[in-house]
Amino acid sequence: MPHAMTKATHPKSKFTRAKAAGLFAALAADRPDPRTELDFVNPFTLVVAVALSAQATDVGVNKATKKLFAVAYTPEKMLALGEEGVAAHIRTIGLWRNKAKNVIALSRKILEDFGGEVPRTRGELVTLPGVGRKTANVVLNEAFDKPTIAVDTHIFRVSNRTGLAPGKTPDHVEAGLERITPIEFKKGAHHWLILHGRYVCKARTPECWQCAIADLCAYRPKTRDPAAPASPGSAPPKRR
């Protein structure tokens, strides 16, 4: 459900529903089968991987969890490994000590409160230690095929930069995306936007010259390929 907001905290999308459909259609054509780049083997390991990914890269998390998930891929096995055992595998990840505590705590809660099965509702998922709304939305989308949108730094940036779903907070952006995204694109919207932000609409300098939605995006001025020869008399592109 979209969050309740006043008009003062609810900037209007610069897109119509039809234009938003065009944007997602272009992103879908560019990446036909978007998936999370976190490695996991089942819903439980996905919960753990997403919880570990806070303030860490997917590449870094995958390196740490490769050996961890080989030995602990269920709540029982993770609990048996213990906090120190988990910590030994994830020391290369930021905030590893606190994350190790959360992994053990969420494993225990899944066993004690949910019969060893990862819960399938957002309300239940956010009761797990270290699991917030964003993590819950990723798990619902990726593990249980729910049309949820988890707003991370990439999606927040793309939504504001393009004008698709402007907002001052991730919750505002999530609510805006829920309103403007056509139902047929909601399942993939999270992945299309995050991958687009990670590889094309980058934070420091968006690569507009290779953007599949450049003609729809409200960002001005567009950047140009630094390797391309400049047009006679043209000024270098400004950076936002």
Protein Blocks (a to p, Z undefined) as FASTA:
>chain_A
ZZdddfklmccdfbdfklmmmmmmmmmmmmmbgcdfbdcfbfklmmmmmmmmgopafklm
mmmmmmmmmmoccfklmmmnommlmmmmmmmpghklmmmmmmmmmmmmmmmmnnopacfb
fklmmmpghiafklmmmmmmmmnopacddddfklmmmmmmnomagcfbfklmmmmmmmmm
cfklmmmmmmmmmmmmmmmmgcklccfklccklmmpmbdcddddfkbccdehiacdddZZ
